[in-house]
């Protein structure tokens, strides 16, 4: 079969003293260097993909934290308009009223703390930002 004219020329090797007979040069396995190169490339691609997807969870939690803060600030403004005074700094009074937060006050998904109201600006922030300076939910 290998001596037939239709057999690919790249797989035919003439052996010395064989008078035109051919032998197949197809290899049965990969070399160690080829395996190392492929595994290195796969590892690099895996690192890039994992780094890309591992950061998206944190970004989503931080975005949810900003959304919760915005919702609280809207409800605080509504409370002031309805009641004529600001809610307490711990938000305990507005959190207990189901007209403002029917599902209860949200907690920050980044650090798991509750929100408090800054008494001077009347903006909400997480409780951890009062005692510990960190950049998880800061704007």
C-alpha positions in Angstrom: 0.0 0.0 0.0 2.9 2.4 0.8 4.5 1.8 -2.5 1.3 2.9 -4.4 1.5 6.2 -6.3 -1.5 7.6 -4.3 0.4 7.4 -0.9 1.5 10.9 0.3 5.1 11.6 -0.6 5.8 13.2 2.8 5.2 9.8 4.5 7.5 7.9 2.1 11.2 7.5 3.0 13.5 5.5 0.8 15.7 3.3 2.9 19.4 2.8 1.9 19.6 -0.4 -0.1 15.9 -0.9 -0.3 15.7 -0.3 -4.1 12.7 2.1 -3.9 10.8 0.5 -1.1 9.3 3.0 1.4 8.7 3.1 5.1 6.1 5.3 6.9 7.6 8.1 9.1 4.4 8.8 11.1 5.1 9.1 14.8 3.0 7.4 17.5 3.6 9.9 20.4 4.4 13.5 21.3 7.8 14.5 22.7 8.2 15.8 26.2 9.0 19.3 24.9 5.7 19.4 22.9 3.7 18.3 25.9 5.3 21.0 28.1 4.7 23.7 25.5 1.0 22.7 25.2 0.4 22.5 28.9 2.1 25.9 29.5 -0.1 27.5 26.9 -3.2 25.9 28.4 -2.1 27.2 31.9 -1.7 30.7 30.6 -5.1 30.8 29.0 -6.7 29.3 32.1 -5.1 32.1 34.3 -6.3 34.8 32.0 -9.9 33.4 32.0 -10.0 32.8 35.7 -8.7 36.3 36.5 -11.3 37.8 34.2 -14.2 35.9 35.8 -13.1 36.1 39.4 -13.2 39.9 39.5 -16.8 40.1 38.1 -18.3 38.7 41.3 -16.7 41.5 43.4 -17.7 44.2 40.9 -21.3 42.9 41.0 -21.4 43.0 44.8 -19.9 46.5 44.8 -22.5 47.7 42.3 -25.3 46.2 44.4 -23.9 48.1 47.4 -24.1 51.4 45.5 -27.7 50.5 44.4 -28.7 49.8 48.0 -27.2 53.1 49.1 -29.1 54.9 46.4 -32.4 53.2 47.4 -31.8 54.1 51.0 -31.1 57.8 50.2 -34.3 58.0 48.1 -36.4 56.6 51.0 -34.6 58.9 53.5 -35.6 61.9 51.3 -39.2 60.5 51.1 -39.2 60.1 54.9 -38.1 63.7 55.4 -40.8 64.9 52.9 -43.5 62.8 54.6 -42.5 63.3 58.3 -40.7 66.6 58.3 -37.6 65.3 60.1 -34.7 63.0 59.2 -34.7 59.4 60.3 -32.3 58.3 63.0 -28.7 57.7 62.1 -29.1 53.9 62.6 -32.1 53.9 60.3 -34.0 51.9 62.9 -37.2 54.0 62.6 -37.3 54.0 58.8 -36.3 50.3 58.7 -39.2 49.3 60.9 -41.8 51.1 58.7 -43.0 48.7 56.0 -44.1 51.6 53.8 -40.4 52.4 53.2 -38.7 49.1 53.3 -41.2 46.3 53.1 -38.5 43.6 53.0 -36.4 45.2 55.7 -33.2 47.3 55.4 -30.7 45.9 53.0 -27.2 45.0 54.0 -24.0 45.7 52.1 -23.2 42.6 50.0 -19.5 43.5 50.0 -18.8 43.4 53.7 -22.1 42.2 55.2 -22.6 45.3 57.4 -25.8 47.3 57.6 -26.1 50.9 56.5 -26.2 54.0 58.7 -27.1 57.6 57.9 -24.5 60.3 58.1 -26.2 62.9 60.4 -24.6 65.9 58.7 -25.1 65.0 55.0 -28.0 62.6 55.4 -26.3 60.2 53.0 -26.1 56.5 53.7 -22.9 54.5 54.2 -22.0 51.1 55.6 -21.5 50.7 59.3 -17.9 49.5 58.7 -17.0 52.9 57.2 -17.6 54.6 60.6 -15.0 52.5 62.4 -12.7 51.0 59.7 -11.4 52.9 56.7 -11.7 50.6 53.7 -12.3 51.1 50.0 -14.9 48.4 49.4 -18.0 50.6 49.1 -16.6 54.1 49.1 -17.3 56.3 46.3 
